[in-house]
Each structure stands twice: as C-alpha cells, then as structure tokens.
C-alpha cells in the first residue's frame, strides 16, 4: 500500500515535467522577424511620440513598402510638419522637406542618425539593415518570462553601422519581446520593447514599440501601429522622387 501511494504521488510530477521544446529553425525565424511588419508589401498608419524631461512631441505617419528595397514614410500630422517624407529605393534614401521645398539625399553614413529628431534612426524607419544579411546570429538560451528564446546577433565583418551586437528576446509565438543594442565599443546603447499584441494585417503583432536610450534617462520614443495592411497592391510609382515631392 505504501509503495502504491508513493508511485501515485510521483506520477503527477513526472507528467508535469514536460520536455523542453526544441530550438526553432534559426534561418526561418530571422526571416520571419525581418519581414514581420512589411511582408511582401504593406500600407500602415502609426503614431510616434517622444517624451522626456525637455521634450514632448507627437507625429502621425503613413508608410508604404514593397519588399526590403522600397519604402515611403510621410508625416500626416501635426500640420506644421505634414508632408515631410522619407523615401528609400534600394540603397538610396531621401528626405523631402516641404517647408523649404527641398529634397535632401541621406548618405549611407547617416542611416543610423536620428529620424526627424526622434530616438528612432533612419534605418529603423525604412528597415534597411537585416538580421539575416548584416549579422551572424545564434540561439543562446531558453527564456522563461515569457517562454521563448534569446538570440545573439554579432555584426558581420565589413558591415558599416552603429551596432556591434543585438540581443533579441523572442516568444514561443515567434514575436519579438525585447531587443538590446550594443554600440561598436560594446556599450549598451538602447532597449526596444514590443507589447500590446493584437490582430494587425491578418497577423498577431505587437502594436507598440518603445525605445529607451541609455544616454538620456527619462526619455522614451513610442511607435504605435494604428492600422496595417499586408500583402496588398502598392503601385511601383509610389516610390519615386516625383511622388516624394508631391506628398504635401
């Protein structure tokens, strides 16, 4: 009888001790993360706000993309900045400034510069860099909260950019939870968190991205998706300099 009770008490513990899940296919996961918000094409509306001890600013944006090579981001509000736009075609990037009626080409050295005075970079907005292409990534560890995986991406030799390493925390749902960026000297530079998961473009996606820079305590930049359509028709002529200068 005592042996039977001991076996009965032991069985639930065995049943609960499920084996750890196998690591995901890394290449498929990186491709999924790179294309999460754009897919083959996309049209989206977002709100971008910057808050801090010395700043309070909010923008409403509309963006169009086709693949990894073409993107157009236009400021819709406030009226003072409406029509200001950023266009990416291949490796070329331009800003249209309607207040002075000028198109300014953004050199590659400025891809990691601030976009319109926010903590997001030009690269963040048009997604020029790629975990697959620009970094060597490995799965480092299983994470518990939420259940998922920690990825470590080290920049490939010869790639020009600001980041030496990116640590990405991904849930079992294959959604990003947090990214930690380290500069070329190995210093922690900023943290990007993803939350408010909801249905967007026929997928479950984090609708809010919050960026916290390490060198400016109390400052934060938040990007919130209001609408997102994926794999929809987008005219190729959307991504032209003539269209850029007509955005106002």
C-alpha positions in Angstrom: 0.0 0.0 0.0 2.8 2.4 0.9 4.5 1.7 -2.4 1.3 2.3 -4.4 0.9 5.7 -2.7 4.4 6.7 -3.4 4.0 5.8 -7.1 0.7 7.7 -7.2 2.4 10.8 -5.7 5.3 10.6 -8.1 3.3 10.2 -11.3 1.8 13.8 -11.4 5.3 15.2 -11.1 6.5 13.1 -14.0 3.5 14.2 -16.1 4.2 17.9 -15.4 7.9 17.6 -16.3 7.3 18.1 -20.0 10.5 18.1 -22.1 11.9 21.5 -23.2 10.9 22.4 -26.7 13.4 22.1 -29.4 15.0 25.4 -30.6 13.3 26.9 -33.6 14.7 26.9 -37.2 17.0 29.9 -36.9 17.0 31.0 -40.6 13.2 30.8 -40.8 12.9 32.7 -37.5 15.2 35.5 -38.7 13.4 35.8 -42.0 10.1 36.0 -40.1 11.4 38.7 -37.8 12.9 40.8 -40.7 9.6 40.7 -42.5 7.2 40.9 -39.6 5.7 44.3 -40.2 6.2 44.6 -44.0 5.8 41.1 -45.6 5.9 41.3 -49.5 4.1 44.7 -49.3 2.5 46.9 -46.7 0.5 50.0 -46.0 0.3 51.3 -42.4 -0.5 54.2 -40.2 1.3 54.9 -37.0 1.6 57.4 -34.2 5.1 58.3 -33.0 5.6 60.2 -29.7 8.7 61.4 -28.0 8.6 62.3 -24.3 11.3 63.3 -21.8 12.3 66.0 -19.3 12.9 68.5 -22.1 10.7 67.3 -25.0 7.1 66.4 -25.8 6.4 65.7 -29.4 3.9 63.6 -31.4 3.6 62.7 -35.1 1.2 60.7 -37.2 2.7 58.8 -40.1 1.6 56.8 -43.1 4.0 54.3 -44.7 4.1 52.1 -47.8 6.6 49.3 -48.5 7.4 46.7 -51.2 9.8 44.0 -50.1 13.0 45.1 -48.5 14.1 47.7 -51.1 11.3 50.2 -51.3 9.7 52.3 -48.6 7.9 55.7 -48.3 7.1 57.3 -44.9 5.1 60.5 -44.9 4.2 62.7 -41.9 0.5 63.4 -41.9 0.3 65.5 -38.7 0.8 67.9 -37.0 0.1 70.5 -39.7 3.5 72.2 -39.2 5.3 69.0 -40.3 2.7 67.5 -42.6 4.1 66.4 -45.9 7.7 65.8 -44.7 8.6 62.4 -46.1 11.4 59.8 -46.3 11.9 57.7 -49.4 14.0 54.6 -49.8 14.8 52.9 -53.1 17.4 50.2 -52.9 20.4 51.6 -51.0 19.3 55.3 -51.6 17.5 57.4 -49.1 16.0 60.9 -49.5 14.1 63.3 -47.2 11.6 65.7 -48.7 11.2 68.9 -46.6 8.1 70.8 -47.9 8.7 73.9 -45.7 11.8 74.7 -47.8 10.7 72.7 -50.9 13.9 70.7 -51.0 14.8 67.0 -51.4 17.9 66.0 -49.5 19.7 62.8 -50.1 20.7 61.0 -46.9 24.2 59.5 -47.2 24.9 55.9 -46.0 26.8 57.3 -43.1 23.6 58.9 -41.8 21.4 55.8 -41.9 21.9 55.4 -38.2 21.3 59.1 -37.5 18.1 60.3 -35.8 15.0 60.3 -37.9 13.2 63.7 -37.6 14.6 64.3 -34.2 13.3 61.1 -32.6 15.3 58.3 -31.0 14.5 56.0 -34.0 17.0 56.1 -36.7 16.6 56.4 -40.5 17.4 52.7 -40.6 14.7 51.8 -38.1 12.0 53.6 -40.1 12.9 52.1 -43.5 14.3 48.8 -42.2 17.5 48.9 -44.2 19.6 46.6 -42.0 18.7 42.9 -41.7 19.5 40.3 -39.0 19.9 37.8 -41.8 22.2 39.8 -44.0 24.2 42.0 -41.6 24.7 39.9 -38.5 25.8 36.4 -37.6 23.1 35.1 -35.2 23.0 32.2 -32.7 20.4 30.9 -30.3 22.0 31.4 -26.9 19.4 30.3 -24.3 15.9 29.4 -23.5 14.0 32.1 -21.6 11.2 31.8 -19.1 9.2 35.0 -19.0 7.7 34.8 -21.5 8.6 31.3 -22.6 10.9 31.7 -25.7 14.4 32.2 -26.8 17.3 34.6 -26.6 19.2 35.3 -29.8 22.6 37.0 -30.0 23.5 38.7 -33.3 27.1 39.9 -33.9 27.7 42.2 -36.8 29.5 40.7 -39.8 33.0 41.8 -40.7 33.0 44.7 -43.1 29.4 45.8 -42.4 29.2 49.6 -41.7 26.9 50.5 -38.9 26.4 51.6 -35.4 25.6 48.2 -33.7 28.2 45.7 -32.7 25.7 43.3 -31.1 21.9 42.9 -30.8 20.3 40.7 -28.3 16.8 39.7 -29.3 14.3 38.0 -27.0 11.5 36.1 -28.9 8.4 34.4 -27.5 7.3 30.9 -28.5 4.7 32.7 -30.7 7.8 33.9 -32.7 7.1 37.5 -31.7 9.8 39.9 -30.6 9.6 40.9 -26.9 12.7 43.0 -26.4 15.9 44.0 -28.3 19.0 45.3 -26.6 21.5 47.1 -28.8 25.3 47.5 -28.2 27.4 50.0 -29.9 30.8 49.4 -31.6 32.6 49.8 -28.3 30.4 47.1 -26.7 28.4 49.5 -24.6 24.7 49.0 -24.1 23.1 51.9 -26.1 19.3 51.4 -26.2 16.5 48.9 -25.4 13.5 48.4 -27.7 10.4 46.7 -26.2 7.4 45.2 -28.0 4.0 44.8 -26.4 0.2 45.3 -26.9 -0.1 42.2 -29.1 -3.2 42.4 -31.3 -4.5 41.5 -34.8 -2.8 43.6 -37.4 -2.7 42.8 -41.2 -4.2 39.4 -40.5 -1.4 38.5 -38.0 -1.0 38.8 -34.3 1.7 41.5 -33.9 3.0 43.8 -31.1 1.2 47.1 -31.8 3.5 49.2 -29.6 7.3 49.6 -29.8 9.0 51.6 -27.1 12.6 52.8 -27.4 14.7 53.7 -24.4 18.1 55.3 -25.0 20.8 54.6 -22.4 22.4 58.1 -22.7 19.2 60.1 -21.9 17.5 58.8 -18.8 13.8 59.6 -18.7 13.4 59.9 -22.4 11.4 57.5 -24.5 10.1 57.2 -28.1 7.0 55.2 -28.7 5.8 53.9 -32.0 2.2 52.6 -32.1 0.6 50.9 -35.1 -2.9 52.2 -35.7 -3.6 50.3 -39.0 -1.6 47.8 -41.0 -2.4 46.0 -44.3 0.0 43.3 -45.5 0.4 41.8 -49.0 -1.8 44.4 -50.6 -1.3 46.1 -54.0 1.1 49.0 -53.9 1.9 50.8 -57.1 5.6 50.9 -58.0 5.4 54.6 -58.9 4.7 55.3 -55.2 8.5 55.1 -54.7 9.7 57.9 -56.9 11.3 61.3 -56.3 8.4 62.9 -58.2 5.9 61.2 -55.9 8.0 62.2 -52.9 7.8 65.9 -53.8 4.0 65.7 -54.2 3.4 64.3 -50.7 2.3 67.7 -49.5 
